[in-house]
Amino acid sequence: MTQNPQGQMHENMHTGPVPPEMNHGGHEMFDVHEVLGAAIAGLNLYTILRPHVQDQELLTILDRQFHFMQEEYNITTECFRTGQDPSKRTQRYMMKENNDFVFGMKPSPPKKPMQTANEINDEVISGYLLGVHKSGASLKAMCALETTNPVVRRVLADSVPNCIEMAYEMSIYQNKHHYYQMPQLAQQDMQQISNAFAPSHIQPKGMTQ
């Protein structure tokens, strides 16, 4: 007796409403699993590095970001498990640093890998923390594009700007302490590049505004 693959496929398809906790597509299941795993890894890294922080300012930033990330992880986990609105609304992370970058390069010794764990310092730690948010922003944005559940999609999308804000806060901290130097192009080159594009006023035929 032969089986009908096409009939089997139709048999497995959901044509009616599904329970909220089952309202997830296949891509979403794997992608959110990866996002939550990365979130745990980031929180673990914050916990591991915290005892080695020397600068009180960095420690304050680390603690503030950790508590926000932990709350965001809990909200994501809850809505992924239930498929419904979480019990707490998503929040917006607001850094306390100013937006002033120091531009230009100062002479500094070449960077190289540590030879022993005893060499860990605030420059190394802040670089790790910055990496958590840079990878988190990319991963969550890609995941949101594949997410079918509207609540999970919104929570993930809301989280991306928070990753950007925390990364920006960390990069400003690094810049202030000359860990992350910011070169600039010559003024003439900057002006030429920034003025290389003009507004578009084309109105294709048949297109309404």
N, C-alpha and C positions, 0 to 999 in steps of 0.2 A: 504494500500500500504506500503510495507516494504522498508526500505532504505538499501543500500549496503554500509556497513562501509568501506570495502576495496576500492570500487569505489570512495567513498567520499575522502578517503585518497589520492588516485592518483589525484583526482580533485584538491586538495589543494597543491600538490607538484609543486615546480618550476623546470622545466626541461630546461629552457633557461636562458640567461643572465638576471640578475636583476639590477635595478638601484643601484649606489654606496651607496646611503643612506639606501637602504634596504638590503645591503650585511652584515647581522648580523644573527647569529644563536640564538636560544632561550636561551641557557645557557649564551651566551655572553651578551645578553640584560640585564639579571638579574645581572650577575656578574659585568659588567661595571657600572651598576646603583649603586651597592654596593660600588665599588671602588671610584666613584665620590662623593657619599655621605660621605664616610670616609675621603676623601680629604677635603671636606668642613668642616667637624668636626675638622680636624687637623688644618686648617687655622683659624677657630673660636677659637680654644684653644690657639693658638699663640697670637691672638688678645686680648683675655681675660687676659692672663698671663703677657703680655708685661708690663703693668703699675706697676707690682709688682716686676720686676727684679731690683736687687740692684747692681750687678756686671756689670761693663761696658763691660767686655769681653763677658759675657753671652749675654748681650743685642746686641752686634755686631753680634754674631753667630745667635741669634734668628732672627734678621732683614734680614741677608743674606739668611738664610734658608727659611724664609717666602716668600721673593720675588721669589726665585727659585721655591718653591712649587706652588706659585700662577701661575707662567708662565707655569709650567708643567700641572697644572689643566686645564688651558685654552686650551693648545694644545690637551690634551686628550679629552676635551669636544668638540672641533671643529671637530676632525677626527671621533669621535663617531657619531656626528650629520650628517656629510657629507659622511662618508665612504671613504674619499679620503685623500691624503696627506695634512697635515695642512699647513697654510700659513707661519709658522716658523718651523725650524728644531729643533729636540730635542737636548738638551744640556747635557753636562756632569758636574755634580757638583764636584767641587774641594775644599776640605777643606783647611783651612789655618793653622790648627794645625800641629805640628809634630807628629810622630808616636810613641813617647816614652811613654810607660806605666811604672808606678811605681809599682813594684811587692812587695808583702808582706802585712801583716796585722798590723794595729796599733789599740791599744785599743780604743774603742768608745762606747758611751752609746747605749743601745738597741734601735732600731727604733720602733716607734709605731704610730698609726693614730693620726692626729691632732684632738684636742678637739674644736678648734675654727678656723675660717678662718683667723684670725690675725696671726696665726703661719706659714703662707705660707712664704717660703724663697727660695733662689736660689737652694738649694738641691732638694726641692720638685718640683720646676719648671723645672729644667733640667731633672728630672726623668720623668715628664709628656712628655716632648719633645722627650726624647729617646723612650718612649713607642709609640709615633705617628709613628716613622720610623720603629720600629721593627714590628708593626702590619701591616704597609703599605707594607713592603717588602713581607711578607707572602701573603697578600691579592692580591697584584698585580701579584705575581708569579702564584698563583692558577688561577687567572682570565685569564692570558695570555695563559694558557694551554687549556682553553675552548673557546678561541676567534677564530672565523673563518675569520673575516675580516683581511687581511694581514697588513694593515696600523695600525689599532688599536692594533693588536698583537705586532707589532714592537714597537709602542710607549709605551705600557705597559711593554714590556721586557726591553726597554731602561731605564725605570724608576726604575726598581728593584735595579740596582747598585747604583743609586743615593740615594735611601732609605738607602742602606747599608753604603754609604759614610757619609751621614748626621748622622746616628746612631753612626758610629765610631767616628765622630767628637765630638758628644755629650758625648759619653762614655769616651773619652780622657779628655774632660773638667772635667767631674765628678771625674775621677781618680786623676787628678792633684790637685783637692781640697778635696781629701779623702772622697768624697761622695760614690765613687764606688771603693772599694778596690779589689785588684787582688791577691788572694792566689796562690801559686805555689806548685807543688808536689816536693818531694825530688829529687835531681839530678839523683840518681840511678833509681828511679821509672820512671822519664821522659825518660831517655835513654832506659830503657827496653820497654816502650810502643811505643816510636817513632821508635825503631828498630824491632818491632814485625811483620812487613810486608816486603815482598821481591818482586821484580819485577816479572812479569809473562812473560815467553817466550814460552808458549805453542802455537803450530800451528795445529789446528784441520785439519783432513784430508779433502781435497777438498776445503779448504778456501784459497783464494788468497789475497795477500796483495795489 
